[in-house]
Amino acid sequence: MKKKELREIGKGLIFISPWLIGFIVFTLIPFIASFYYSFTEFSITTDVKWVGTENYKRIFNDPLFWKSLKNTLVFAIGLVPLGLVVALSTAFLMNKPLKEVSFYRAAIYMPSIVPAFAFSAVVTWFFHPYLGLVNSILELFGINGPLWLSSEKWVKPTIIIAAQWGVGSAMLIFSAALKDIPKELYESAKIDGAKSFTMFRKITLPLITPTILYYLITSTIGALQIFDLPMLLTNGGPANASMSLSMYIYKHAFTYTNMGYASALSWILFFLTFVLTIIYFITSKKWVYYFGN
């Protein structure tokens, strides 16, 4: 390698050094350390003790782990498809030629930048079983609303519905994808007599599949790591019905200071996320289409 090339590489490393240092210190080292600690019995106040695979054996005999895993999968199954439908629907509406569309787009995006703790206060009032807005509206129609966040049956659906407050970011991404579709394709389809649904199925849907793939991967990762809303709204209750795996990891790490066990749980969550992401990429070859191919 020539001196000039080495000099250019050195300059590049200097420019990215802030990110590189941050990545090594705050991501790579904790990532490797958590793998080591997952094979240890380690509390913040005690010495590290090597226990081999005991933490992983304990996980598979831990009923609360299975419950938190089940809750997490239910959250993911509810959040990802519902978020896709809501984001795509609002993106279609925001692509209509209306004068006020900028205002509507900003209004839909605005809740996604509201801090979770502030939004959770609103959600708590909305779904209060006796004083909340939702049950007050249901009473007008003679319907006795459920206990929502206080009910083991309703707590997860309530959190899934409330989580749609952050749909603004996904709406903007889908809106940009819809704008990228060439208008000539629709004009040609209209000349051939194609109806709206046919154009959606044959033109729109195939050409936004790369965006759908991106959404599925990022939203699934986010759903599997859901933490803020269940933590702020219910603290995992009632009866651990909304305890997510991330919350269970947090409680073991910072409430019980059981870092070794929390590290093992973290690796289970990482493995689950990694497998689902690989499945998305493998299956995407059959249903994702790129314009021009």
C-alpha positions as CSV (number, residue, x, y, z in Angstrom):
1,M,0.0,0.0,0.0
2,K,1.4,3.4,-1.0
3,K,2.2,6.2,1.5
4,K,-0.5,8.4,-0.1
5,E,-3.2,5.7,0.5
6,L,-2.0,5.2,4.1
7,R,-2.2,8.9,4.6
8,E,-5.8,9.1,3.3
9,I,-6.8,6.2,5.5
10,G,-5.3,7.9,8.5
11,K,-7.2,11.1,7.7
12,G,-10.4,9.1,7.4
13,L,-9.8,7.5,10.8
14,I,-9.2,10.8,12.4
15,F,-12.5,12.2,11.0
16,I,-14.5,9.3,12.2
17,S,-12.6,8.9,15.5
18,P,-15.4,10.5,17.7
19,W,-17.9,7.9,16.4
20,L,-15.3,5.1,16.5
21,I,-14.4,5.8,20.1
22,G,-18.0,6.0,21.1
23,F,-18.8,2.8,19.3
24,I,-15.9,0.9,21.0
25,V,-16.5,2.3,24.5
26,F,-20.3,2.3,24.6
27,T,-21.2,-0.6,22.2
28,L,-18.5,-3.0,21.4
29,I,-16.9,-3.4,24.9
30,P,-20.3,-3.7,26.7
31,F,-21.4,-6.2,24.0
32,I,-18.4,-8.4,24.6
33,A,-18.5,-7.9,28.4
34,S,-22.2,-8.9,28.6
35,F,-21.3,-12.2,26.9
36,Y,-18.6,-12.9,29.5
37,Y,-20.8,-11.9,32.4
38,S,-23.7,-14.1,31.1
39,F,-21.5,-17.0,32.3
40,T,-20.9,-15.5,35.7
41,E,-22.6,-14.8,39.0
42,F,-22.1,-11.1,39.3
43,S,-23.6,-8.4,41.4
44,I,-22.3,-4.8,41.5
45,T,-21.3,-5.2,45.1
46,T,-19.7,-8.7,44.8
47,D,-16.8,-10.3,42.9
48,V,-17.3,-12.0,39.6
49,K,-17.8,-15.8,40.0
50,W,-17.7,-18.1,37.0
51,V,-20.7,-20.4,36.9
52,G,-20.6,-21.7,33.3
53,T,-24.0,-22.2,31.7
54,E,-25.9,-22.1,35.0
55,N,-27.6,-18.8,34.1
56,Y,-28.9,-20.2,30.8
57,K,-30.2,-23.4,32.5
58,R,-31.9,-21.2,35.1
59,I,-33.6,-19.1,32.4
60,F,-35.3,-22.1,30.9
61,N,-36.7,-23.1,34.3
62,D,-37.8,-19.5,35.1
63,P,-41.6,-19.1,34.7
64,L,-41.4,-15.3,34.7
65,F,-39.0,-15.4,31.8
66,W,-41.4,-17.4,29.8
67,K,-44.2,-15.1,30.7
68,S,-42.2,-12.0,29.8
69,L,-41.1,-13.7,26.5
70,K,-44.8,-14.5,25.7
71,N,-45.8,-10.9,26.5
72,T,-43.0,-9.6,24.3
73,L,-44.1,-11.7,21.3
74,V,-47.7,-10.6,21.8
75,F,-46.6,-7.0,21.8
76,A,-44.6,-7.7,18.6
77,I,-47.4,-9.5,16.8
78,G,-49.8,-6.7,17.7
79,L,-47.5,-3.7,17.2
80,V,-45.8,-4.5,13.8
81,P,-48.9,-5.3,11.6
82,L,-51.1,-2.7,13.2
83,G,-48.3,-0.1,12.9
84,L,-47.8,-1.0,9.2
85,V,-51.5,-0.6,8.4
86,V,-51.8,2.7,10.3
87,A,-48.6,4.2,8.9
88,L,-49.4,3.1,5.3
89,S,-53.0,4.4,5.5
90,T,-52.0,7.8,6.9
91,A,-49.2,8.0,4.2
92,F,-51.8,7.5,1.5
93,L,-54.0,10.2,3.0
94,M,-51.1,12.6,3.3
95,N,-50.3,12.1,-0.4
96,K,-53.7,13.5,-1.4
97,P,-53.5,16.9,-3.1
98,L,-54.9,19.0,-0.2
99,K,-53.8,22.5,0.7
100,E,-53.7,21.7,4.4
101,V,-51.7,18.5,3.9
102,S,-48.6,20.1,5.5
103,F,-50.5,20.9,8.6
104,Y,-52.0,17.4,8.9
105,R,-48.6,15.8,8.3
106,A,-47.1,17.9,11.1
107,A,-50.0,17.1,13.4
108,I,-49.6,13.4,12.9
109,Y,-45.8,13.5,13.3
110,M,-45.8,15.8,16.4
111,P,-46.9,13.1,18.9
112,S,-43.9,10.9,17.9
113,I,-41.5,13.5,19.4
114,V,-43.4,13.9,22.6
115,P,-41.4,12.3,25.5
116,A,-42.8,8.9,26.5
117,F,-43.4,9.9,30.1
118,A,-45.5,12.9,29.1
119,F,-47.5,10.8,26.7
120,S,-48.0,8.1,29.3
121,A,-49.7,10.6,31.5
122,V,-52.2,11.3,28.7
123,V,-52.7,7.6,28.0
124,T,-53.3,7.0,31.7
125,W,-56.1,9.6,31.7
126,F,-57.6,8.3,28.4
127,F,-57.9,4.7,29.6
128,H,-58.7,5.4,33.3
129,P,-61.5,2.9,34.1
130,Y,-63.8,5.4,35.9
131,L,-62.7,8.9,34.9
132,G,-61.1,8.3,31.5
133,L,-62.3,9.7,28.2
134,V,-62.6,6.4,26.4
135,N,-64.9,4.8,28.9
136,S,-66.9,8.1,29.2
137,I,-67.6,7.9,25.4
138,L,-68.5,4.2,25.6
139,E,-71.0,5.0,28.3
140,L,-72.8,7.3,25.9
141,F,-73.6,4.2,23.9
142,G,-74.6,2.2,26.9
143,I,-71.3,0.2,26.9
144,N,-69.5,-0.6,30.1
145,G,-65.8,-0.2,29.2
146,P,-63.2,-2.6,30.5
147,L,-60.6,-1.8,33.1
148,W,-58.0,-1.3,30.3
149,L,-54.6,-0.9,32.0
150,S,-55.8,-2.6,35.2
151,S,-57.0,-5.7,33.5
152,E,-54.8,-8.7,32.7
153,K,-56.9,-9.3,29.6
154,W,-56.9,-5.7,28.2
155,V,-53.5,-4.3,29.3
156,K,-51.5,-5.6,26.3
157,P,-54.1,-4.5,23.6
158,T,-54.3,-1.1,25.4
159,I,-50.5,-0.6,25.2
160,I,-50.5,-1.7,21.6
161,I,-53.2,0.8,20.7
162,A,-51.5,3.6,22.7
163,A,-48.1,2.8,21.0
164,Q,-49.6,4.0,17.7
165,W,-48.8,7.6,18.9
166,G,-45.4,7.1,17.3
167,V,-46.7,6.3,13.8
168,G,-45.6,9.7,12.5
169,S,-42.0,8.7,11.7
170,A,-43.1,5.6,9.7
171,M,-45.8,7.7,8.0
172,L,-43.1,10.1,6.6
173,I,-41.0,7.2,5.3
174,F,-43.9,5.6,3.5
175,S,-45.0,9.0,2.2
176,A,-41.6,9.5,0.7
177,A,-41.7,5.9,-0.8
178,L,-45.1,6.7,-2.4
179,K,-43.8,9.9,-3.9
180,D,-40.9,8.0,-5.5
181,I,-43.2,5.9,-7.7
182,P,-43.2,7.3,-11.2
183,K,-46.5,8.9,-12.2
184,E,-46.1,7.5,-15.7
185,L,-46.8,4.0,-14.4
186,Y,-50.2,5.1,-13.1
187,E,-51.0,7.1,-16.3
188,S,-50.2,4.0,-18.4
189,A,-52.3,1.8,-16.2
190,K,-55.3,4.2,-16.5
191,I,-55.0,4.2,-20.3
192,D,-55.2,0.4,-20.1
193,G,-58.4,0.6,-18.0
194,A,-56.9,-0.4,-14.6
195,K,-59.0,0.3,-11.5
196,S,-57.6,1.9,-8.3
197,F,-57.3,-1.4,-6.4
198,T,-55.5,-3.0,-9.4
199,M,-53.0,-0.1,-9.5
200,F,-52.4,-0.5,-5.8
201,R,-51.9,-4.2,-6.1
202,K,-49.8,-4.2,-9.3
203,I,-47.9,-0.9,-9.0
204,T,-47.9,0.7,-5.6
205,L,-47.5,-2.4,-3.3
206,P,-44.7,-4.0,-5.2
207,L,-42.7,-0.8,-5.5
208,I,-42.9,0.0,-1.8
209,T,-41.9,-3.5,-0.7
210,P,-38.3,-2.3,0.0
211,T,-39.7,0.3,2.4
212,I,-42.0,-2.4,3.9
213,L,-39.0,-4.6,4.5
214,Y,-37.2,-1.7,6.2
215,Y,-40.2,-1.0,8.4
216,L,-40.7,-4.7,9.3
217,I,-37.1,-5.1,10.4
218,T,-36.9,-1.8,12.4
219,S,-40.3,-2.1,14.0
220,T,-39.8,-5.7,15.0
221,I,-36.5,-4.8,16.7
222,G,-38.3,-2.0,18.4
223,A,-41.3,-4.1,19.4
224,L,-39.0,-6.9,20.9
225,Q,-37.3,-4.2,22.9
226,I,-40.5,-2.5,24.1
227,F,-39.8,-0.9,27.5
228,D,-40.9,2.7,28.0
229,L,-44.7,2.4,27.7
230,P,-45.2,-0.8,29.8
231,M,-42.8,0.5,32.4
232,L,-44.4,3.9,32.7
233,L,-48.0,2.9,32.4
234,T,-48.1,-0.3,34.5
235,N,-44.6,-1.2,35.7
236,G,-45.2,-4.6,34.2
237,G,-48.6,-5.3,36.0
238,P,-51.2,-6.3,36.6
239,A,-49.8,-9.7,37.7
240,N,-46.9,-9.3,35.3
241,A,-49.3,-9.3,32.3
242,S,-47.4,-6.5,30.6
243,M,-43.9,-7.4,31.7
244,S,-41.8,-7.4,28.6
245,L,-38.4,-9.1,28.3
246,S,-36.6,-5.8,28.3
247,M,-38.3,-4.9,31.6
248,Y,-37.4,-8.2,33.1
249,I,-33.8,-7.7,32.1
250,Y,-33.9,-4.2,33.6
251,K,-35.3,-5.4,36.9
252,H,-32.7,-8.1,37.2
253,A,-29.9,-5.7,36.3
254,F,-30.8,-2.6,38.3
255,T,-33.4,-3.7,40.9
256,Y,-31.9,-7.1,42.0
257,T,-28.4,-6.1,40.8
258,N,-28.1,-9.6,39.3
259,M,-25.9,-8.6,36.3
260,G,-24.9,-12.1,35.3
261,Y,-28.5,-13.3,34.9
262,A,-29.5,-10.1,33.2
263,S,-26.6,-10.5,30.7
264,A,-27.8,-14.0,29.9
265,L,-31.4,-12.8,29.4
266,S,-30.0,-10.0,27.1
267,W,-28.3,-12.6,24.9
268,I,-31.5,-14.6,24.6
269,L,-33.2,-11.4,23.4
270,F,-30.4,-10.6,21.0
271,F,-30.5,-14.2,19.6
272,L,-34.3,-13.9,19.1
273,T,-33.9,-10.5,17.3
274,F,-31.1,-11.8,15.2
275,V,-33.0,-14.9,14.1
276,L,-36.1,-12.9,13.1
277,T,-34.0,-10.4,11.2
278,I,-32.3,-13.2,9.2
279,I,-35.7,-14.7,8.4
280,Y,-36.9,-11.3,7.1
281,F,-33.8,-11.1,4.8
282,I,-34.1,-14.7,3.6
283,T,-37.8,-14.4,2.8
284,S,-37.4,-10.9,1.3
285,K,-35.9,-12.5,-1.9
286,K,-39.4,-13.8,-2.7
287,W,-41.5,-10.7,-2.1
288,V,-39.3,-7.6,-2.2
289,Y,-39.1,-5.9,-5.6
290,Y,-36.6,-3.2,-6.6
291,F,-37.6,-0.7,-9.3
292,G,-35.6,-1.3,-12.4
293,N,-35.1,-5.0,-11.8
